[in-house]
């Protein structure tokens, strides 16, 4: 009887040992799989190149970021497009408020004050729209409100004020949205991709996307992690935490802002702020071997403005001498600005940093074909640099 109990106990023990053995093997297999995945992801991360998108506020960084999402990722799905409706409508109300309030200011203090006096029949509309534009939460753009905005937009005083938009904080999207009010106020309105590109939201924190400029052959192309950080002064304290392990910096400078003042400091010229910011970024020790891509952005606005507003209104460009008119003058002005940035780069680059890559590109963030072409050039430049660093070229 005792032998039977011993045999049964031994069988139970063997069964438990087999169970534990199987359980341990399963845990070991799971642990090994986790280790394998970590190793794989670590190896994959080494092939992902980090690019920082830097620049002052209103330089067009965020528009370029959105273009990359459209060009090299899946773009915006319908839910994302719909989420921009409140942004677009807020941009419309804020724009008309800026123009209305600017018109009143010029009417009170301007030399030709009578040109900026809003017509009697539009004054009440203007006050109502200015109040709406000052709210934290703007309402949906109804047909009735769109008609009021369109009426005020057509007022000669508002048009005169718009022509002096550089003296206020009139956003670049103003004309586009004002000319599309009926569509934007439609009951079934869903923002288009173009609306999203024009929509203005100040970047706070850090936005990130991963992409490869080579759509057709992802395996042969580099993979980039692009980070967009806010450009306003109060956002720049976050930059320094992102400076380690950066392959390249794309610095955006808005060509057209040489006669405009900062949103956060109306006594500071935007181009002078850009100059000082670029100089500061170039001198950061962690960028010793980092490639620099300078995007001279908003060329579409610059080429119209420079024929009417001379470059030398900006302190940095005070030695500029106009050459002629039309396209010749536009190209002359552009090359002058480009040379100024080149000089700044080499003045701010210590002798032991001169071998890092520096390229300048003329860009218009709203031009999708141009941005696609530009990023392919950036990709080719960085791949070539990688081959040189690896001793393969």
PyMOL commands that set and color helices and strands:
alter all, ss='L'
color gray80, all
select helices_A, chain A and resi 2-46+61-72+78-83+85-109+113-116+120-133+143-154+156-162+165-167+174-178+181-184+193-198+233-242+255-259+270-282+285-287+299-305+311-313+315-317+326-348+351-353+368-389
alter helices_A, ss='H'
color red, helices_A
select strands_A, chain A and resi 48-55+206-211+223-229+248-254+291-297+358-362
alter strands_A, ss='S'
color yellow, strands_A
deselect
rebuild
show_as cartoon
